[in-house]
Amino acid sequence: MRVFFASSMAAQMPFQPTLAAVLLCLCASGCSMQMVYQSVQEMQLAQCDRLTDLQELQRCRANARQSYDNYQGEREAVKPAP
């Protein structure tokens, strides 16, 4: 399963094993993709709070606060045609 994040978020925060474990547990427990997205979003916001540069912090938070509907729209736009 590939989770799509805004490219700048992916560049700012390396993938962590804890994130993989959380995603696996959420998916295995029958959570919806929106619930998984919201959990990852909360983890991203926590990571943003570790940034010291104000501009990076604001950019990080803005990216992490993207709505699920906007995320879905971006995800659909980059999906390859069947």
MODELLER restraints for C-alpha pairs under 7 A, 6 or more apart:
rsr = mdl.restraints
at = mdl.atoms
rsr.add(forms.Gaussian(group=physical.xy_distance, feature=features.Distance(at['CA:4:A'], at['CA:75:A']), mean=6.71, stdev=0.5))
rsr.add(forms.Gaussian(group=physical.xy_distance, feature=features.Distance(at['CA:6:A'], at['CA:63:A']), mean=6.83, stdev=0.5))
rsr.add(forms.Gaussian(group=physical.xy_distance, feature=features.Distance(at['CA:9:A'], at['CA:60:A']), mean=6.70, stdev=0.5))
rsr.add(forms.Gaussian(group=physical.xy_distance, feature=features.Distance(at['CA:9:A'], at['CA:63:A']), mean=6.72, stdev=0.5))
rsr.add(forms.Gaussian(group=physical.xy_distance, feature=features.Distance(at['CA:23:A'], at['CA:36:A']), mean=6.71, stdev=0.5))
rsr.add(forms.Gaussian(group=physical.xy_distance, feature=features.Distance(at['CA:26:A'], at['CA:36:A']), mean=6.35, stdev=0.5))
rsr.add(forms.Gaussian(group=physical.xy_distance, feature=features.Distance(at['CA:34:A'], at['CA:68:A']), mean=6.63, stdev=0.5))
rsr.add(forms.Gaussian(group=physical.xy_distance, feature=features.Distance(at['CA:41:A'], at['CA:64:A']), mean=5.60, stdev=0.5))
rsr.add(forms.Gaussian(group=physical.xy_distance, feature=features.Distance(at['CA:41:A'], at['CA:65:A']), mean=6.92, stdev=0.5))
rsr.add(forms.Gaussian(group=physical.xy_distance, feature=features.Distance(at['CA:44:A'], at['CA:64:A']), mean=5.93, stdev=0.5))
rsr.add(forms.Gaussian(group=physical.xy_distance, feature=features.Distance(at['CA:45:A'], at['CA:61:A']), mean=6.03, stdev=0.5))
rsr.add(forms.Gaussian(group=physical.xy_distance, feature=features.Distance(at['CA:45:A'], at['CA:64:A']), mean=6.02, stdev=0.5))
rsr.add(forms.Gaussian(group=physical.xy_distance, feature=features.Distance(at['CA:48:A'], at['CA:57:A']), mean=5.78, stdev=0.5))
rsr.add(forms.Gaussian(group=physical.xy_distance, feature=features.Distance(at['CA:48:A'], at['CA:60:A']), mean=5.67, stdev=0.5))
rsr.add(forms.Gaussian(group=physical.xy_distance, feature=features.Distance(at['CA:48:A'], at['CA:61:A']), mean=6.21, stdev=0.5))
rsr.add(forms.Gaussian(group=physical.xy_distance, feature=features.Distance(at['CA:49:A'], at['CA:57:A']), mean=6.89, stdev=0.5))
rsr.add(forms.Gaussian(group=physical.xy_distance, feature=features.Distance(at['CA:51:A'], at['CA:57:A']), mean=5.63, stdev=0.5))
